[in-house]
């Protein structure tokens, strides 16, 4: 940590002092104390170690440890110096005794309180949620910036996903537009993932923007982005691979193919609406194409023009496959039905959906499915540019 209390009761930020002064304090063994637990702390520094205060062994202070390594110290100071450039109050290592938590960086801008955490160590989900709850109890919005080692790209718009990243996505300050932030202090670049679509437990479809820290304004982190023009083409290729992939003679997808075949459908020829990407916070643990295919076969395929069905009936269909305790389809279904309405297949009236006269095409060949997906998803991913969206020229796109 960088902040401690000296013998006179003054708050000392170590990075603001010269190496010579820090060396003198270290040599003379000047006494410093932790702002939280009041225990004595010592100065640690070296050629490869950013000067910082550290607790003595066997301390019981809740603020000791937690990934305070050289990488974390370096990144935290860089982020602090960056945020100090803007017209807002910025405090390094602000301690909140009410919740026994210390924010790496605390910001007060126009009455809005923000805690910025540079998280470099893997910590349990329960710890993250506890910290988020603590900040929220004080009216503080937490923003988590992860170490760059957690950003692992697997292809064009494809990134590795796991339970550790999941908790930060769900703790995103913008609930309707979750994002992931990453920072690399060695090259001073920050990366932001936008438009998050979970494909499965270990894969995430998203748009990545990377920018040098010194060219970025803090507010630009949270601005919504347009989808890339080739988003649709990449998604179509992924759907095509999913349609034609040969699965082993076991597992959930094999069971799905058998279930479809017994009802007169082939997985590879299903309509494009069975492969609609749903935003992250509407995700469920079930693969998106599985529950959408089941919903199509058990409900949508039988609806004629002018037919109507209550949304509760649709929910009952989904919950006939999955238990309510393990899968909550409320958000996913609402968004999915909204997507179908946007595409012109249904109209929603209160709690009832009405089938329109637009035909839902079930394909008869792989080529027809590929061409149908191309046409459908090109239109699906095309969006009108809203006021909040921008093409910020300092960001660079990566694949």
N, C-alpha and C positions, 0 to 999 in steps of 0.2 A: 504494500500500500504506500501511497505518497504522502498522506496527511497524518500528522501526529501532533501532540501537545508537548511543548518544551517545559523547562523548570519554572518559567515565569507564567505558565498558563496560556501562552500564545500558540495559535494554530500555525503550524509550519508545513508548507508544501515543498517537499524536498527537491523536486525538479527545477524549482525556480532559483536554486543556489548553484554557485560554481562548483566544479569538481574539487577545487582546492578547499573550499569551505566545508564541503561534505567530508573530505578526507580529514580535516581538522577535527570535526565533530566525532568522527569515527575513532580517531587516534586518542582524543581526550576523553572518550567514553561519556560524552554529554548525555544527560538523561532525557529520554523522550517517552511519552506515554500514549497508549491507544485511546482515541477519542471515545470509544464505546465502552470498553471494559476497564479502562484506567490502568491496566497492567503496563509494565515497562516493555518497550519495544527497542530493537537495536537496528542499526543501519547496515545494510548489506549492499555491496557494490563491487565492481570489478570490470575487467576489460570486456567481458561478454555479458555482464549483468547490469541492467539499468538500476541506478541507485534507488533503494526503496527501504521502507521500514518493515521489519518482520517481528512477529511475536517470538518469545522464547519457547523452547520445547515444553511440551505438556500443558500448554495453555488451554483453557476451556472457553476462550473467547469465540463467539459464533462467527466472527468476521475473519478469523484466521483461515488460511488455506483458500480453497475454492479456485485453483487455477492461476494464482498470482505468480506466474513464471515470467521470464524475460519477454516472450512473445506477447503476453497479455499486457505487461507494463508498457512496452513500446507502443502497441496499438492504442491503448487507453490514452496515453499522453498525446499521440498524434490526433486522435479524435477530439480530445479536449481542446487542443490548440486550433483545430479546424473550426470547431463550434464557437470559439471565442472571437472569430472574425465577424460574426453577425450580430445584429442589434438585438441581443437577448441576454438575460442573466444566466451565466454558466458557472457551475460549481463542481469542482473535482472531489470525488469521494464524499459526497454529502451523506451524513448519517441521520437516520430517523429513529430515535429511541422508542417511539410509540410502537413500532413494529420490529425493532431490533434488526434493521436492514440498512445496508450501505449501498448507495447507487454509485456505479463507476463515475457517471456524470449526471448532474441534475440541471435541468433547464427550466427557466420560468420565462415564458414569452407571452405577453399580452394576457396574463392571468392564467394561461394554460401551463400546467406542470407536467414535465416529461422526465422520466428516468431512462437514461441510455445505458444499457448493459452490454459490454463487449465480452461475449461468452466464448471462451476458448477451451474450456474443459467440459467433458461430457458429464452431465449431472442428471439425477433421476427426474422423471416427469413430475413426481409429487413435489419436488423442491421448486421447480419452475412455477408450477401452479400456485404453490404457497406464496412465492415472492410476488407473483402477479396479483394475487388476492390482497396481499399486504399493501402494495402500491395503490390498488384500486380503493382500498378503505380510506386512504388519505387523499383521494381525488387526483392521483398521479397516474398518467398513462405510461406504461413501460414499453420501450422500444428495444428489441434485442438485435444486436449485430453480432453475427457468428464469425468465428475464425474461418479463414478461407479454406482450411483443410476439409471442412464439411461440405464444400461445394464440389460435387463430382458429376461432371457432364458425361453422358453416355451416348450422345448423338445429337442430331439437329433437334433442338427444343426438347431434348430428353435428359433428365437428371435423376440421380439416385435419390430415393426417398426411404426414410426409416422412421421409427417411432420418436427418435430424438428430434428430428426436424418437424415432425407432425405437431408436436406441442407448441413450437414457436410459430408455426403457421396459424394455428388456432388461437394463439395469443396476439395475433397481429393487431395493431392499433386501429386499423380500418376493417371492421367486421364484414362489410359487404365487398371488400376488395383486399383479401389477404395477400401479403408479400413476404418474401424472405430477403434478409440483408446479410451480406458477407463482406469482410474486410481483410486485406492482406497488408500488414504494416511494413513488410519488406519491399513491396513495390508501390505502396501507398495508393492502392486502387480499391474501389468499393464496387461490388456487384449486387444487383437487385433482380430478383425473379418476379415477373408479373404474369398475370393470367394463368393461374395454377389449376391444372386439371390432373387429378390423380388417376393413373391407369390401373395400378395395382398397389399392393403394400410396399413395393420396392421401386416403383417408377413414377416419375412426375413429368407431365407435359407442361412446358412453360416457356415464356420469353425472357431472355436474359439481356440485361444492359450493364455495361461496365464503364466506369468513369474514373479518371484520376481524381483523387480526393480534393486537391487544391482548386479544381475547376468546377466543383459541385457546390450548390447551395443546399442547406439542410432541407428546405421545403421541397426541393426537387425529388427527395427520396419518396415522397408520398403522392406525387402526381400520377394519375392514371395514364396508361399507355395504350395506344392503338395496337391492334394485333398486326403482326407482320403480314405482308401480302402473300407470302408462301406458306403461311400457317395451314391453309386448307390443303395444299398439295402434300405437305408432310403428313397431315392427319389421314388423308386418303390412302397413302402408302401404308401407314400403320394398320388401318382397317383392312386393307387388302391382304396384308400378311396374316392378320388375325383370322380372316375368313378362310384362307387357304392352308393355314398351318395344320400339319398332321400331328394330332395328339396321341400320346400313349394310350393303351387300352385300360386306363384307370383315371381317376381324378375327376374333379367337378366339371371341367369342360367336356370331357368325354361323355359324362353322364348327361350333360345338357344336349349334346349332339344326338344321343340316343333318344332322349325325351322328345326332341323336336321331330326326329325321323318317325317315331311312332304316331305323331300327330300330322304327318304329311308335309313336314317342312325340312329343308336342308339348311344347315347353319350358314354355309357359304353363300346362299342366295337370299338371305333375310333382307328386308327393306333397310334402307339407310337409317331410318329412325330408330333402329335397334343398336346403333353405334354412336349415339349422341354424347358428346363430352359434357359432363356436368361440373360446375365450378367446385373448388375444393371444399368449401364449407357445407356443400350439399352432398358430400361424398358419404358412402357407406362402405362397409367392409366387403360387400359383395361386388364382384367385377361389374362395371357399368353395363356391358353388353349382355350379361347373363340375366339381370333382372329386367332389362328393357325387352329382351327377347321373350321372356316369360309373360310380361305384361302384354306384349303385342299378340301373342298366340292366344292367350286366355281372355282377351278383352277387345283390343283395337281391331283385330282381324275380322271380328264378327259384326262390328258396328257398320250399319248401312247409313247412307246419307239421310240426315234428319233424326237418326237415333240419338238418344241421350242416356247418360249413365251418371249416377251420383259418385262423387269422389270417394266417399266412404266405401263404395263397392269396389273401387279400384284398389283402395288400401287393403281391403279384405283379401283380394286376390294375391297381393304381394305377401301379406302376412300368413297366407296359407302355405307359402314356401319357406318363410323365415319367421323366427320368433321375435316378438316385439322387444323382448329383453335384450337381444343381441344386435338387432338392426332397427334403426329408426329412419323410416323412409319419408318422414313429413317434409323436410326441406327438399330432398332429392326429387320427390314426386311433384311438389309444387313447381319447382324450376323446370322439370321435364315437361310437364303439361303446358307450362308457359312457352317452352321452346316449340312444342307441337302447334300451339296456337299461332305463334309467330310465323311458322312455316305454312300455315293455312290449312292444317288438317282437322283442327277442332276449333270450337268457340267455347269459351268458358262463361257461364252465367251463374254467379253466386257459387254454390257448391255442386253445380252440375256441368258436365261437358256435353256439347252437342257436336255430332259428327258432321263435317261439311262434305261437299261433293268432290273435294280434291282426292284423287285416288292415291292410296298407299301402295307403291309398286313392290311386288315380290319378284325378284329377278329369276331368270331362267338359265343364265350362264355366267361364268366368271367374268367374261368381257363385259357383259351387260351390267353386272354388279359394279365393276370398276368404273365404267362410264357414268352409271347412275350416281355413284358416290361422288365422283368429280363434280357433277352438276349440282348435286344437293349441298355438299359441304362448301363449295365455292360461294354459294348464296348464303349459307349458314354463317360463315365466318366474315362475310362482308358487313361492315358496320359503318354507319354514318358517324362522321367525326363530331364528337360532342365538345362543348365548351371547355371541359376540364381536361381533354386529351391534348397531347402535344407531341411534337417531334423535337425533343430537346437535343440540339446539335452536338453537345459535348459528350453524350453517351455514344458508345460504339456497340453495335449489335454483334453477338457471337453465336456460333453454331456448335 
